[in-house]
Amino acid sequence: MKGLEEIGSIKTIRFLLYSILHVIYHNVIDHLFSIPPARKLYLQLVGARIGNDSVIMDVRFFNWHQNGPKGLLIGNECFVGDETLIDLYDNVVLEDQVTLAQRVTVLTHLNVGYKNHPLQKYFPKTSKQVVFKKGSVIGANCTILPGVTVGSLSFVAAGSVVTKSVPANTLVAGVPAKKVRNIE
């Protein structure tokens, strides 16, 4: 009941409605019609904007109740790999020809818990959009933190944790991700 008291009845109803949409996506679309065009069509029907020739594999979304699928913008000729996890608390933007390989995690918010959690004063609830510029590639098992922009034609090596924005035409790698070299 504490959660209901903290967020109120309107947000609770919104949460329940978006939970139903998520259950339909995960249990019906993703399992019965386990093909990328079905996922793409369903996401478009519930408000996501997805361009031509983009492929959405077995992707998981969470926090549908905040910004919802309308906060998901995927350009033309993008690929989002299996077991990718996308936080829809804030906007997630993939410009044209972006690749997110398998098991990429995209986070758009930080919240340590209820308003009275002892760490709230050190880590207040925040959210920031994540943007992948045209032609960027994110390797398998990367984690992208809130507020990051990955510049156009940049490559994030597999397993990296991106805590800061990546300039255009750059290869980054590591935990945390650091510049390896320019791509030119």
N, C-alpha and C positions, 0 to 999 in steps of 0.2 A: 503494500500500500504506500510505502514511502515514495516510490517512483511516481505513482499516480498523483500524490500530493504535490510533488516537486514540479511535474510538467503540466498538470492540469488536464481537464476532460477533453478539450478540443485536440490537443496534441496526442492524447491517448487514442482518440477515435482515428486520427490521421495515421498513427502507428499501426492500429489494427487493420485499416484499409490497405495500407502499403504492405503489411505482412501477408495479406491474402494475395496481393499481386506477386509478391516474392515466392510464396508457396506455389502458385500457378507456374511461375517461371521455372523454379527449381524441380518441381515434381512432375509437372505435366509436359511443358515445352522441352525441358532439358532431358527428361528420361524417355518419354514416349515418342517425341519428335526430335531425337538427338541429332539434328543436322543444323549446320550453321545458318541456312536461310530461315528456318523456323525461329531460331533465337533472335535473329536480326529483326524479323517481322514483328514478333511479340514486343521486343524492346521499343520499336518504332511506334507500335500501337499504344504503348503506355507512356509515350512522351520523349523517348531518347531520339536524338537526331543522328542518323547513321548514313554516310554517303555511299555512293555506288562502288561495287566490287570490293566492299569490306567484308572480312570474314571474322565472325565471332565464334570461337570454339567453346569449350566447356568452361565458361567464366562464371565466377561467383561474385555476387554483389552484396554489400551490406549497408545498413543505414538508409534504406529506401525511404524511410519515413521523414527524413530531413529535407534534402533537396530533391530527392526522388529521381526517377529516370530522366526527367527534363534537364537535369544537370549534367547529363552524359552527352557529349558531342564528339562523334567519331567521323572524321573526314572520309574522302575517297581512297580506295585501295589500301586500307589499313588491315592489319592482322593482329588479333588478340588471342594469344595461345591458351592451351588447356591449363586448368587449375589456377588461372590468374584471379586475383582477389582485388576488387575495386570498391573503395569506400565512397559512397554517394552522399556523404554528409555535406560536401561542398562540390563545386564543379570539377569535372575531369574532362579535359579537352585533348583530343588527338587530332592534329591537323592531318593533311593528306600524306599518304604513304608512310605512316608510322607503324612500326612493328613492336609489339610487346610479346616476348617469347613466353615459354611456359613458366608457370609459378611466379609470375611477377606480382608483387603486392604494391598497390597504390593507396596511400593513406592521405586523407584530406583533413583530418581533425585529431585533436588531442583532448582527452577527458579522463582524469584519474578517478572519477566517481561522483558520488552525491556532492551537493554544495557544501556540506559540512565535513568532507574528507580532509584530514589534516594536511595533505599535500596540495590542496587547491590553491593556497596562497602562494606556493612556489611554482606550480604548474597550472595556471588557470585554463579553463576550457577555451580552446581556440579552434578556428577552422580557416583553411586557405585552399584555394583551388590549385590543381596541378595541371600543367600544360606541357604537352609534347609537341614540339614544333615540327614542321614538315620534314619528312625523311629521316627522323631520328629512330634509333633502334635501341631497345632495352633487352639485354641478354637474360637468359633464364635465371630464376631465383633472385632477382634484384628486388630491393625495397626502395620505394620512392616516398619521401616524407612530405608533409603538407607544405605548400607554398613553393615547391620546386618547379622550375621551368627547365626543360631539357631542350637546348638550342637545336636549330635545324641542322640536319646532316651530322648529328653527334651520335656517338656509340657509347653505351654504358655496358661494360664487360660483365659477364655472368657473375652472380653472387655479390655484386656491389650493393652498398647502402648509400643512397644519394641523399645527403642532408642539405646541400646547397645547390642553387641553380647551376646548370652546365652551359658554358658558352657554345655558340654555333661552331661546327667543324672541329669538335674535340672528342678524343677518346679518354674516358675516365674509367678507373677501376679501383677496387678496394673497399675497405670498411674503416672509416668512411671513404667514399669515392674521392679520388684525387686525379688531377690531370696527368695523363701519361704522355700524350703528344697531341699536336694538331693534326687534323685530317685535311690534307690538301694535295 
